[in-house]
Amino acid sequence: MSETHFGYSTVDEKAKASRVRGVFDSVAPKYDLMNDLMSLGLHRAWKAYAVAVANVRPGQKVLDIAGGTGDLARAFAKPVGASGLVVHTDINEAMLRQGRDRLIDEGLLLPAALCDAEALPFAAGSFDLVSVGFGLRNMTHKDKALAEMARVLKPGGRLLVLEFSKVAAPLSRAYDFYSFKVLPRIGQWVAGDAASYRYLAESIRVHPGQAELKAMMKTAGFGHVDVHNLSAGVVALHVGIKC
Ligand SMILES: C[S@@+](CC[C@H](N)C(=O)[O-])C[C@H]1O[C@@H](n2cnc3c(N)ncnc32)[C@H](O)[C@@H]1O
């Protein structure tokens, strides 16, 4: 039986997905509010940066994986225009519904698919751009998910992985204090759930850092990978080109 991380716990591989589902079932109703509170609104700037780097053009086809409440899918919808396509996907029904309802309320009707990044239901070479924002960290087999992302991209297509990463050393004590002392308390007050936010902090610590993730993307089929550190490495944007 293989084991993997669930935050700092070691769990059977088969149990991880259901534990992650439990976290996102619990946080879905307050997800957007918590994102703004926890990051002091910075997640909007990190996503805006990723969208600017993506520079998608009219007519392009974009797949947003682990799309949750739809921030990235929404941002790509306008530049691809009526001739393009943005598919909004997530493995978690509560998160996907929350996103779909929110996009519809804003007048955006995007195709939404409930699917696991590790087994994408799309043909090879379908998309110009694949994005995954703050989702890779939660996946059980990250190598398998990255290989799937490479498979569904057209040759020359790009993968954008926006994810928490390894913060610059001088900030690490303050960042740890915030993550382990402050964050779970905000989670308890606002969402009545400290444990999910403790998982968030732990899952960031066990996620591969900038260089390791770059190497994983290269192994998965991205011939060229650029790394952009944001907010002193609290977050990193990895941009891989399938070649
Ligand atoms: C922190 S949320 C990010 C949502 C959104 N992308 C954003 O940036 O606000 C992480 C999302 O990853 C999804 N997720 C976790 N494991 C997944 C998997 N194997 N395949 C697809 N989505 C997954 C969760 O359901 C959750 O909605």
The ligand as an ORCA input file, in Angstrom:
! r2SCAN-3c Opt
* xyz 0 1
  C      -7.472     26.181     -3.231
  S      -8.663     25.711     -4.400
  C      -8.248     26.716     -5.789
  C      -9.437     27.203     -6.557
  C      -9.131     28.244     -7.649
  N      -8.291     27.682     -8.693
  C      -8.498     29.470     -7.087
  O      -7.338     29.713     -7.406
  O      -9.150     30.179     -6.321
  C      -8.064     24.132     -4.869
  C      -9.010     23.347     -5.750
  O      -8.328     22.168     -6.207
  C      -9.324     21.188     -6.405
  N      -8.688     19.866     -6.558
  C      -8.050     19.141     -5.618
  N      -7.623     17.972     -6.133
  C      -7.978     17.976     -7.438
  C      -7.825     17.036     -8.510
  N      -7.199     15.862     -8.329
  N      -8.327     17.359     -9.724
  C      -8.963     18.538     -9.916
  N      -9.152     19.449     -8.946
  C      -8.666     19.178     -7.725
  C     -10.186     21.345     -5.162
  O     -11.413     20.707     -5.290
  C     -10.266     22.860     -5.040
  O     -11.413     23.385     -5.662
*
